[in-house]
Amino acid sequence: MTTLLATEPVTFSRLHAPTLCTLPDAVAENLRRVRAVTVVPIMAVVKADGYGHGAVTVARAAVAAGADWLGVTDVAEAVALREAGLDVPILSWLNPSGVDAEAAAAHRIDIAIGSVEELRQLIADAAEPVRVHLHLDTGMARGGCPLDDWSELFRLARSGRGRVEVVGLMGHLPRADEADPTANAAAVLRMRQGRDAMLRAGLGPVLVHLAATSGALTDPATHFGMVRIGAGLVGIDPSETTALVGASRWTAPVVHSALVPAGTAVGYGGTHLTARETHLAVIGVGYADGIPRELAAGAGVAIGGARHPIVGRVSMDQIVVDTGAALFPRGAVATVFGPDGGAVPSVQEWARWAGTIPHTVVTGIGARVRRSVA
């Protein structure tokens, strides 16, 4: 077999560390593409550390591009954004550890409340008024106040004035990813019913918000007073109707390479046998770093301007790539995914190879992978 050197051999004292580079310009472009389809304010949701891209980095890029609000999972995440100098309104709506009422009031953080029990607790805890968005179950049964409890929620909110200030009403669309307005119709109706019931209860008018990325991109009836964009900021449209820009690039080094004969067993269990004499390149990332362990045939990475297939089982710290006639020496850089197109895989391709959704790919990248910003 004739060996073709893909790059000149280089002596490395240190290799290029596995790195996820966030691209703020892409975040800004995605925000602009959402802005083109709605006239209402936009909340940039940066939970899960900005969908794995860095909450502060994504938030700054989104706000600079015109986002009006920020959304997070809990008060501590919101406080970190405040400490980074972000001054726009922030909503925290999951609060898995409960609500730090003192911090919420001190840092001007709005809190979503989805049950009578939660609201009763917040009223008891609040020494200073806390801004509240009442969260209604609009058809998902995954948080949000059930219909039968609405009247009690509104009554309690009204009686708690002075400790809570109700400024918003929110819900979720359980079927927006279908990109069919008829699939959203029941949730839209429920949201309108909730808004009207709230007004009759003497609360409001308030900011009403229902749609996330898919609803914002596909169904204006879901927009109400604001839309919440999370996955869309980093280039993921769950409805797959709108071209967005990937907001990160994951690179990793070749840590070992070898020329092997036909019939060579690769990786644990020898599940792959080489069909010919070929070069194998070992890339220094594995399932501990976020490479899905179970991958469909065709999964690959880009090295030297071409895509090369992953062969054998994914290991905790490594994957093996068949590079054919091309020898890539230790220290050559592979691109796991990115927005570049061509040979470079996209996050969406990785999701298909793993039988999952792009969200799990970008949020699953491990702490060993260095973070950088372009």
Secondary structure, 3 states (H helix, E strand, C coil): CCCEECCCCCCCCCCCCCEEEECHHHHHHHHHHHHCCCCCCEEEECHHHHHCCCHHHHHHHHHHCCCCEEEECCHHHHHHHHHCCCCCCEEECCCCCCCCHHHHHHCCEEEEECCHHHHHHHHHHCCCCEEEEEEECCCCCCCCECHHHHHHHHHHHHHCECCEEEEEEECCCCCHHHCCHHHHHHHHHHHHHHHHHHHHCCCCCCEEECCCHHHHHHCHHHCCCEEEECHHHHCCCCCCCCCCCCCEEEEEEEEEEEEECCCCEECHHHCEECCCCEEEEEECCCHHHCCCCCCCCCCEEEECCEEEEEECCCCCCCEEEEEECEECCCCCEEEEECCCCCCCCCHHHHHHHHCCCHHHHHHCCCCCCEEEEC
